[in-house]
Amino acid sequence: MEDGETTHINSAALSVRMLNERLLECSENAKVQLQSHAPMDGIGAGLEQRISLTISGDVGNFAFLMSELVDIEVKGDAGMCCGHSFVSGSILIRGKASECLGAYASGGFIAVHGSAGRRCGLGLAGADVFVRSLVGDEAGYQMSAGTLVLGNGAGENVGQGMTGGLIYIRGEVKSVSESVRMVRMKDAESLRLGLFLARAGIKAGGADFRVFRSRQDVKS
């Protein structure tokens, strides 16, 4: 495949192993258009080259596991653990995501324009994660670094076991864990949040968000 060319792939007759091999064969800067006929578990796992991947349809569980550099757009929904251990690059989910979105992701940017399930940002370790609609219980569970931005409220026990990073929330929160504390948003943080939202395609400022930190991070 020539550098930067557009490749069209139809998943109808491919196993996930065959599909991932095709993706790994793509050259640097390739643009890949993938038609997904059924949600495949493990799609895009281990990608490590700069390609732009657009998927028309849904993806299954553990999509894009441990991938880096790639920029991904899913025109559909994602199963559980989408972006698990993601390293760098970006993932945009136009639909909704199941539980454990961005689990243990150490870098990159993950955005969901719909809702997300429980334990969104599980063990988040440095990545930036955004969810436009409501998320389930225990968002930010055991996160240690990175940024979790929730644009329309959250369920119970936000930040349970959190040791580092930041959680920004707009809207109703059912309950917040004792592990975290709401703090005053500084001007620099508000500016950074505005840029974050713009990257996610959201035309809004950060003034109506609340910010939470681990109690371990809050200086007495």
C-alpha positions in Angstrom: 0.0 0.0 0.0 1.3 3.4 -0.9 2.0 6.0 1.8 -1.1 8.1 2.4 -3.5 6.2 0.1 -7.1 5.5 1.0 -7.9 1.8 1.6 -11.5 0.4 1.7 -12.1 -2.7 3.8 -15.3 -4.7 4.2 -15.4 -6.9 7.3 -18.1 -9.3 6.0 -15.8 -12.2 5.1 -13.0 -11.5 7.6 -12.3 -12.8 11.1 -11.0 -10.3 13.6 -7.5 -11.8 13.3 -7.6 -11.4 9.5 -8.9 -7.8 9.8 -6.3 -6.8 12.3 -3.6 -8.2 10.1 -4.9 -6.1 7.2 -4.9 -3.0 9.4 -1.3 -3.7 10.6 -0.2 -3.9 6.9 -1.3 -0.4 6.2 1.4 2.1 5.5 2.1 5.2 7.5 -0.5 8.0 7.0 -2.9 5.7 5.2 -6.6 6.5 5.4 -8.7 3.4 6.0 -12.5 3.2 5.5 -13.9 0.1 7.2 -17.4 -1.2 6.8 -18.3 -3.1 10.0 -21.2 -5.6 9.6 -21.2 -6.9 13.1 -19.4 -5.7 16.3 -16.1 -7.6 16.5 -14.3 -8.0 19.8 -10.7 -6.9 19.8 -10.9 -4.9 16.5 -7.9 -2.7 16.0 -5.9 -4.2 18.9 -2.2 -3.4 18.9 -2.2 -0.9 16.1 1.1 1.0 16.1 1.4 3.1 13.0 0.0 6.6 12.1 -3.1 5.8 10.2 -6.6 7.4 10.0 -9.3 4.7 10.5 -13.0 5.4 10.0 -15.4 2.6 10.9 -19.0 2.7 9.7 -20.9 0.5 12.2 -20.5 -0.7 15.7 -17.4 -2.2 17.4 -17.3 -4.9 20.0 -15.5 -5.3 23.3 -11.8 -4.4 23.8 -11.7 -2.4 20.6 -8.3 -0.7 20.0 -6.7 -2.5 22.9 -3.1 -1.1 23.5 -3.1 0.8 20.3 -1.0 3.9 19.7 -0.5 6.7 17.1 -3.7 5.8 15.2 -6.6 8.3 14.8 -10.0 6.4 14.9 -13.6 7.4 14.3 -16.4 5.0 15.0 -19.8 5.9 13.4 -21.7 3.7 15.7 -21.5 2.3 19.3 -18.6 0.6 21.2 -18.7 -2.4 23.5 -17.0 -2.6 26.9 -13.4 -1.6 27.5 -13.1 0.5 24.3 -9.6 2.0 24.3 -8.3 -0.3 27.1 -4.6 0.5 27.7 -4.7 3.0 24.8 -1.2 4.7 24.5 -1.5 7.6 22.0 -3.6 8.9 19.2 -7.4 9.5 19.3 -10.7 7.7 19.4 -14.0 9.3 18.6 -17.2 7.3 19.2 -20.2 9.0 17.5 -22.6 6.7 19.4 -22.5 5.3 22.9 -19.9 3.3 24.8 -20.4 0.4 27.3 -18.7 0.1 30.6 -15.0 0.7 31.4 -14.4 3.2 28.6 -10.6 4.0 28.4 -9.7 1.6 31.2 -6.0 2.0 32.1 -5.3 4.2 29.1 -2.0 6.0 29.6 -2.2 8.5 26.8 -4.2 9.9 23.9 -7.6 11.3 23.6 -10.9 9.4 23.7 -14.3 11.1 23.1 -17.8 9.7 23.1 -20.7 11.8 21.9 -23.3 9.5 23.5 -23.5 8.0 26.9 -21.1 5.5 28.6 -21.6 2.7 31.1 -20.2 2.2 34.6 -16.6 2.6 35.6 -15.9 5.0 32.8 -12.2 5.9 33.1 -11.4 2.8 35.2 -7.7 3.0 36.3 -7.2 6.0 33.9 -3.4 6.5 33.8 -2.7 9.6 31.8 -5.2 9.7 28.8 -7.8 12.4 28.3 -11.4 11.0 28.2 -14.6 12.9 27.4 -18.2 11.7 27.5 -20.9 14.1 26.3 -23.9 12.3 27.8 -24.6 10.5 31.1 -22.2 8.0 32.5 -22.9 5.1 34.9 -21.7 4.5 38.5 -18.1 4.7 39.7 -16.7 6.9 37.0 -13.0 7.5 37.5 -12.7 4.3 39.6 -9.0 4.0 40.8 -7.8 6.5 38.2 -4.2 7.7 38.9 -3.6 10.3 36.2 -5.2 12.0 33.2 -8.4 13.9 32.7 -12.0 12.7 32.7 -14.6 15.2 31.5 -18.3 14.3 31.9 -20.6 16.6 30.1 -24.0 15.5 31.4 -23.8 14.1 34.9 -22.7 10.9 36.5 -24.0 8.0 38.7 -22.9 7.0 42.2 -19.4 6.9 43.8 -17.6 9.1 41.3 -13.8 8.9 41.9 -13.9 5.7 44.1 -10.2 4.9 44.9 -8.9 7.8 42.8 -5.3 8.8 43.6 -4.5 11.3 40.9 -5.7 13.2 37.8 -8.8 15.5 37.4 -12.5 14.9 36.9 -14.6 17.7 35.5 -18.4 17.2 35.6 -21.4 19.3 34.4 -24.8 18.3 35.5 -26.2 16.1 38.3 -24.0 13.7 40.2 -25.8 11.0 42.3 -22.8 10.7 44.8 -19.1 11.4 45.1 -16.7 9.0 46.8 -14.8 10.0 49.9 -11.7 9.5 47.9 -12.2 12.9 46.1 -12.9 16.5 46.9 -14.4 19.3 44.8 -11.9 22.2 44.4 -12.1 25.7 43.0 -11.4 25.8 39.3 -8.5 28.1 38.5 -8.4 30.3 35.4 -5.8 28.2 33.7 -7.9 25.1 34.3 -11.0 26.7 32.9 -9.0 27.7 29.7 -7.6 24.2 29.4 -11.1 22.7 29.8 -12.4 25.0 27.0 -9.7 23.8 24.7 -10.4 20.2 25.7 -14.1 20.6 24.8 -13.3 22.2 21.5 -11.1 19.2 20.6 -14.1 17.0 21.4 -16.2 19.1 19.0 -18.3 20.8 21.8 -18.9 24.5 21.5 -19.1 25.4 25.2 -17.0 26.9 27.9 -15.9 25.3 31.2 -17.6 27.8 33.5 -20.5 25.4 34.5 -18.3 22.4 35.2 -17.2 21.4 38.7 -13.7 20.0 39.2 -12.7 17.1 41.5 -9.3 15.9 42.7 -8.1 13.1 44.8 -7.9 14.0 48.4 -4.3 12.9 48.2 -3.6 15.6 45.7 -5.4 18.4 47.5 -2.9 20.5 49.6 -4.0 21.2 53.1 
